[in-house]
Amino acid sequence: MLRRPTIKDIARRAGVSESAVSFALNGRPGVSAVTRERIRRVADQLGWLPSAAARALSGEGSATVGLVLARPARTLGVESFFLQLVSGVQEALALRRLGLLFQVVEDVDAECAAYRRWWAEHRVDGLLVVDPREDDPRPALLAELGLPAVIVGAPGAGAVPPGAAISCVRADDAAAMASVVGHLHGLGHRRVAHIAGLPGLAHTRRRVASLRAEADRRGLREVTSVTTDYSDAQGAEATRRLLANERPPTAIVYDNDVMAVAGLAVAAERGVSVPAELSIVAWDDSTLCRNTHPALTALTRDTAAFGRHAAEELIALLDGGPARWVEDAAPRLMARESTAAPPRSRARLS
């Protein structure tokens, strides 16, 4: 079989109910000796092994949840989002004595290879999948392997095969971007740039699309997005290019806190005053955003709670619950000292 055999597979092959299979394999009364032996023989033929999750629930072992990050490793050390996300995941797993198997790889192909290896070795019982992508191969692979999973974020339309044990926990990126554009438009900004993350990520495309839609709705004609690898180096370089334009933006939105702080440093390097000449918004709030000068306007949310909710949904799947699509709290804008009216609007107001 291309996936792990399940109790349902054994029941179908043996011609008995799933509850009879459960009784037989767990050594519980309720089936005859002959039926118990037939069920065990079919289980052996199919290569069935009890999952670590089942062993954990029976007190015989501990289950393990897998998490693979396909990001450049150099970008993870200073970005707070994943640290907070994992802390929330671990908080939920610890309550059920579940372990976390964590790996960083270079790309999605390596991530898929890790999933296949873990499945073949019975290393994990479920997966947390981050960074949904356009044309994402991972949901179909996980459905084929029969591994329960929770996608953290919204996958592309049709990415999750029908009937797969795959839940999704997402927040509304489009609404969050709309709130940022509304804030900047209300201050008088008409030239807005967006320094985004990796171009293949579904949430990057949603944020870019939301920015353009809001710009069109509000009649903003000088709006642009550029993609990066989320690192401070690329965030700084993108800022330099934008500020060197003949008509530079009066506001820049960064897709994480690290790039926003790097952009603030570039502005200082070029003698551009924040917020008098340039407004800055960070997508993810953090200690960095709160302790710069000026403090950065940012989209804030409880990222640890987001991770905890994703882990709780995976635990529910491991307990036999249905796959669900869960809408988590959307990030909300926290206005601080890094955003203000652009120079020309400020002159009109005075």
NORWOTA-V710055 format. One line per field, one symbol per residue. ss: DSSP state (H for helix, E for strand, C for the rest). phi: phi as a letter, one per 30 degrees, with the letter a starting at -180 (. if undefined). A space follows every 50 residues. Layout:
ss: ???
phi: ???
This chain:
ss: CCCCCCHHHHHHHHCCCHHHHHHHHCCCCCCCHHHHHHHHHHHHHHCCCC CHHHHHHCCCCCCEEEEEEECCHHHCCCCHHHHHHHHHHHHHHHHCCCEE EEEEECCHHHHHHHHHHHHHCCCCCEEEEECCECCCCHHHHHHHHCCEEE EECCCCCCCCCCCCCEEEEECCHHHHHHHHHHHHHHHCCCEEEEEECCCC EHHHHHHHHHHHHHHHHHCCCEEEEEECCCCHHHHHHHHHHHHCCCCCCC EEEECCHHHHHHHHHHHHHCCCCCCCCCEEEECCCCHHHHHCCCCCEEEE CCHHHHHHHHHHHHHHHHCCCCCCEEECCCCEEECCCCCCCCHHHHHHHC
phi: .dbddcedddddddibdddddddddcicdkbddddeddddddddddidbd dddddddciclbdbccbcccbeeddcdcddedddddddededdddchccb cbbcbdadedddddddddddchdbcabccchebdhdddeddddddicdab dcjcddeidcdeiddbcbbbbddddddddddddddddjdbcbcbcccddd ddddddddddeddddddcidccbbbbcbcidddddddddeddddddbddc bbccdaddddddddddedecicdccdcbcbbcdcdaeeddcdbddddadc addddeddddddddeddddjdddbcccdddecdcdbddbaddeddddddd
